[in-house]
Every structure is written in C-alpha cells, then in structure tokens.
C-alpha cells in the first residue's frame, strides 16, 4: 500500500476519533451542567420556600394571639376526657357483658334450686365471681386510672398536674407545656374533630392525640369562650 494513502487513512481515523471524543465530552459536559443547574434551581427554590414559611411563621408569632387558654390538666380532667373520646362500643360491650352475666346467674340459681347437682353449683359460683369482678372493676377502675396517670406525670415531670398555655392565631395554634417548655404548633387543617365535656374543649389532631382546653381558662371569660366556639367551627369546618 502507498505510504501516503496509509498516512491519509490514519489522519482520517485520528480526526474521526477526535471528533467522536469531542462529541462525547460535549454531551458529558452538557449533561453535567444541566444536572448542576437543576440541583442549584431545586436548592434555591427549596431555600426560598423555607424562607417564606419561616417569615410567615415569624410574622404570625409577632401578632398577638386571638385567644389564649390556660389549662391545669389534672388526673380528674384526664379521666373526663378519656370517657368522652372512648368509643361508644367499648361502653356497650361492658353493659352487655354485665347484663348477660346477671341473667345467667339468675338462671343458674334457679337450676340449682330446682335440679341441684355439682355442675350447676360450679357454674353458679363462676357467674357470681364474674359479676363481682365486673362490679369491682366499674367501681375501682376510675380511681386506678387516676392513680396511674398521676404516677406517670410525677415520673415524667415531677408533678401531678400539667400547666398548658394554648394560643390561637389566624392560621395556627401553639400549645406550650410549662413543666418542660415543650411547644407544639398545628395548622387548623390538621384539626379533625372537636368535642366538649363539662369542663373541657378537646381538639383532635391525630388518631389518638388531643389538645386540652379548660373552659374556665379563657382569658376573656365566658364571652370569649362563645367567640372561640364560632371561630374554631369556622376554621375546622365544624
């Protein structure tokens, strides 16, 4: 083969390789730059949103609260709230079990009198013990629940009562626990339900978590309580 032709082919191959490598480098550089730009844009957008949310929260906290509620949460109020939020089915099950045990006990006493027999006597004794247990649990259950709650509070906070300060703003509420300075904030869109008991207003913000508000803890008294009912009903759609 002619040496000049060989050189020409080699030069052509070198030029082709160089062009291919240049194209690959250009694609890599472009992709890398696009990725960097995308990351930068995403980070910048996230930072801007965070700044906006922070500014909004700061502006909200600088405004005076619309309502302020001071609550002293003791074991009795905790028990009152528990009864209000517990499923009705739980109460009905207890009542049904008590009635069935009472009816069964009467029937077994009748059979013991009429028929006698050790089996009837054993069943009667069992139903009598069951009735006694149900009555005992009904009478002592609340006291035991109160004692357990107070024990847990003393273990966690060194006191049998919790002091809560709840402030309501236009877009959110904030509740502080005085004993440990913990703060919980929540938007009204997260409040799913409101219940009232004799002494409390309860706001549910998760499956098993509630905000406790003492009715006598509103700084503006009974008049402010009435305004709050209308306010919170509007916010949560109640």
C-alpha positions as CSV (number, residue, x, y, z in Angstrom):
1,X,0.0,0.0,0.0
2,X,1.1,3.5,-0.8
3,X,2.6,5.2,2.3
4,X,0.8,8.4,1.5
5,X,-2.5,6.6,1.5
6,X,-1.7,5.0,4.8
7,X,-1.0,8.4,6.3
8,X,-4.2,9.8,4.9
9,X,-6.2,6.9,6.4
10,X,-4.5,7.3,9.7
11,X,-5.2,11.0,9.7
12,X,-8.8,10.4,8.8
13,X,-9.2,7.9,11.6
14,X,-7.5,10.2,14.1
15,X,-9.8,13.0,13.0
16,X,-12.8,10.7,13.4
17,X,-11.7,9.6,16.9
18,X,-11.1,13.2,17.9
19,X,-14.5,14.3,16.7
20,X,-16.2,11.4,18.5
21,X,-14.3,12.1,21.7
22,X,-15.1,15.8,21.4
23,X,-18.8,15.0,20.9
24,X,-18.8,12.6,23.9
25,X,-17.1,15.2,26.1
26,X,-19.6,17.9,24.9
27,X,-22.5,15.6,25.8
28,X,-21.0,14.8,29.2
29,X,-20.3,18.4,29.9
30,X,-23.8,19.4,28.9
31,X,-25.4,16.7,31.0
32,X,-23.2,17.6,34.0
33,X,-24.0,21.3,33.7
34,X,-27.7,20.6,33.2
35,X,-27.7,18.4,36.4
36,X,-25.8,21.0,38.3
37,X,-28.2,23.7,37.2
38,X,-31.2,21.5,38.1
39,X,-29.7,20.9,41.6
40,X,-29.0,24.6,42.0
41,X,-32.5,25.6,40.9
42,X,-34.1,23.0,43.2
43,X,-32.0,24.0,46.2
44,X,-32.7,27.7,45.5
45,X,-36.4,27.0,45.2
46,X,-36.4,25.0,48.5
47,X,-34.5,27.7,50.2
48,X,-36.9,30.3,49.0
49,X,-39.9,28.3,50.2
50,X,-38.2,27.7,53.6
51,X,-37.5,31.4,54.0
52,X,-41.1,32.2,53.0
53,X,-42.5,29.7,55.6
54,X,-40.1,31.0,58.2
55,X,-41.0,34.6,57.6
56,X,-44.7,33.7,57.6
57,X,-44.4,31.8,60.9
58,X,-42.3,34.6,62.4
59,X,-44.8,37.2,61.3
60,X,-47.6,35.1,62.8
61,X,-45.9,34.8,66.1
62,X,-45.3,38.5,66.3
63,X,-49.1,39.1,66.1
64,X,-51.0,38.9,69.4
65,X,-53.0,35.7,69.7
66,X,-56.7,35.9,69.0
67,X,-57.4,33.6,72.0
68,X,-55.3,32.4,74.9
69,X,-56.3,29.5,77.1
70,X,-54.6,28.4,80.3
71,X,-55.3,24.8,81.3
72,X,-54.3,23.0,84.5
73,X,-54.6,19.4,83.5
74,X,-55.1,17.0,86.4
75,X,-56.0,13.3,86.6
76,X,-59.7,14.0,87.0
77,X,-59.8,16.1,83.8
78,X,-57.8,13.5,82.0
79,X,-60.3,10.8,83.1
80,X,-63.2,13.1,82.0
81,X,-61.6,13.5,78.6
82,X,-60.9,9.7,78.3
83,X,-64.6,8.9,78.8
84,X,-65.6,11.5,76.2
85,X,-63.3,10.2,73.5
86,X,-63.5,6.5,74.1
87,X,-65.6,4.6,71.5
88,X,-69.2,4.0,72.5
89,X,-68.9,0.4,71.5
90,X,-66.5,-0.1,74.5
91,X,-69.1,1.1,76.9
92,X,-71.9,-1.0,75.3
93,X,-69.7,-4.2,75.5
94,X,-69.3,-3.7,79.2
95,X,-73.0,-3.2,79.7
96,X,-73.9,-6.2,77.6
97,X,-71.5,-8.4,79.5
98,X,-72.9,-7.3,82.8
99,X,-76.5,-8.0,81.8
100,X,-75.7,-11.4,80.3
101,X,-73.8,-12.4,83.5
102,X,-76.7,-11.2,85.6
103,X,-79.2,-13.2,83.6
104,X,-77.0,-16.3,83.6
105,X,-76.6,-16.0,87.3
106,X,-80.3,-15.9,88.0
107,X,-80.9,-18.9,85.7
108,X,-78.2,-20.9,87.3
109,X,-79.5,-20.1,90.8
110,X,-82.9,-21.3,89.7
111,X,-81.5,-24.6,88.3
112,X,-79.5,-25.1,91.5
113,X,-82.7,-24.8,93.5
114,X,-84.8,-27.0,91.2
115,X,-82.3,-29.6,89.9
116,X,-79.3,-29.3,92.3
117,X,-76.1,-31.0,91.0
118,X,-72.5,-30.1,91.4
119,X,-72.2,-28.8,87.8
120,X,-74.9,-26.2,88.3
121,X,-73.3,-25.2,91.6
122,X,-69.9,-24.6,89.9
123,X,-71.4,-22.6,87.1
124,X,-73.4,-20.5,89.5
125,X,-70.2,-19.8,91.5
126,X,-68.4,-18.9,88.3
127,X,-71.1,-16.4,87.3
128,X,-71.2,-14.9,90.7
129,X,-67.5,-14.4,90.7
130,X,-67.8,-12.8,87.2
131,X,-70.5,-10.4,88.4
132,X,-68.4,-9.5,91.4
133,X,-65.4,-8.7,89.2
134,X,-67.4,-6.6,86.8
135,X,-68.9,-4.6,89.7
136,X,-65.4,-4.2,91.3
137,X,-63.9,-3.0,88.0
138,X,-66.6,-0.5,87.5
139,X,-66.2,1.0,91.0
140,X,-62.4,0.9,91.3
141,X,-61.4,1.4,87.6
142,X,-61.6,5.2,87.5
143,X,-59.6,5.5,90.8
144,X,-56.9,3.2,89.5
145,X,-56.7,5.1,86.2
146,X,-56.3,8.4,88.1
147,X,-53.6,6.9,90.3
148,X,-51.7,5.6,87.2
149,X,-51.9,8.9,85.4
150,X,-50.6,10.9,88.4
151,X,-47.8,8.4,88.8
152,X,-46.8,8.8,85.2
153,X,-46.8,12.6,85.5
154,X,-44.7,12.5,88.6
155,X,-42.2,10.2,86.9
156,X,-42.0,12.3,83.8
157,X,-42.5,15.9,85.1
158,X,-42.1,15.7,88.8
159,X,-45.7,16.9,89.4
160,X,-49.2,15.5,89.3
161,X,-50.6,18.4,87.1
162,X,-49.6,19.8,83.8
163,X,-49.9,23.5,83.0
164,X,-50.8,24.2,79.4
165,X,-50.9,27.5,77.6
166,X,-52.6,27.4,74.2
167,X,-52.6,30.4,71.9
168,X,-54.8,30.6,68.8
169,X,-53.6,32.7,65.8
170,X,-55.3,33.3,62.5
171,X,-53.7,30.3,60.8
172,X,-52.4,28.0,63.5
173,X,-52.4,27.3,67.2
174,X,-49.5,26.8,69.6
175,X,-49.5,24.9,72.9
176,X,-46.8,25.1,75.5
177,X,-46.3,22.7,78.4
178,X,-44.9,24.8,81.2
179,X,-43.2,21.9,83.0
180,X,-40.7,21.2,80.2
181,X,-41.1,24.2,77.9
182,X,-42.1,21.9,75.0
183,X,-44.1,23.6,72.2
184,X,-46.5,22.0,69.7
185,X,-47.8,24.0,66.8
186,X,-50.5,22.9,64.4
187,X,-52.4,24.3,61.5
188,X,-56.2,24.3,61.6
189,X,-56.3,22.0,58.6
190,X,-54.9,19.2,60.8
191,X,-57.6,19.5,63.4
192,X,-60.1,16.7,62.6
193,X,-62.7,16.9,65.4
194,X,-63.9,19.0,68.4
195,X,-65.6,17.5,71.5
196,X,-66.9,19.2,74.6
197,X,-67.2,17.8,78.1
198,X,-68.4,19.5,81.3
199,X,-65.0,21.3,81.8
200,X,-63.0,20.8,78.6
201,X,-62.9,21.5,74.9
202,X,-61.0,18.8,73.1
203,X,-59.4,19.2,69.7
204,X,-58.2,16.1,67.9
205,X,-55.1,16.4,65.7
206,X,-54.3,12.8,65.2
207,X,-55.7,9.3,65.7
208,X,-55.1,9.4,69.5
209,X,-53.8,12.9,70.3
210,X,-55.9,15.8,71.5
211,X,-55.4,19.4,72.6
212,X,-57.0,20.0,76.0
213,X,-58.6,23.4,76.7
214,X,-60.1,24.3,80.0
215,X,-63.4,26.1,79.6
216,X,-62.6,28.3,82.6
217,X,-59.1,29.0,81.2
218,X,-60.1,31.5,78.5
219,X,-58.6,34.9,79.4
220,X,-61.7,36.7,78.3
221,X,-64.0,34.5,80.3
222,X,-67.4,33.1,79.2
223,X,-67.8,35.7,76.5
224,X,-64.5,34.7,74.9
225,X,-65.4,31.1,75.1
226,X,-68.5,31.7,73.0
227,X,-66.5,33.6,70.4
228,X,-64.0,30.8,70.3
229,X,-66.7,28.2,69.5
230,X,-67.6,30.2,66.5
231,X,-64.0,30.8,65.5
232,X,-62.9,27.1,65.7
233,X,-66.1,25.9,64.0
234,X,-65.2,28.1,61.0
235,X,-61.6,27.0,61.0
236,X,-62.2,23.3,61.1
237,X,-65.5,23.3,59.2
238,X,-67.5,22.1,62.2
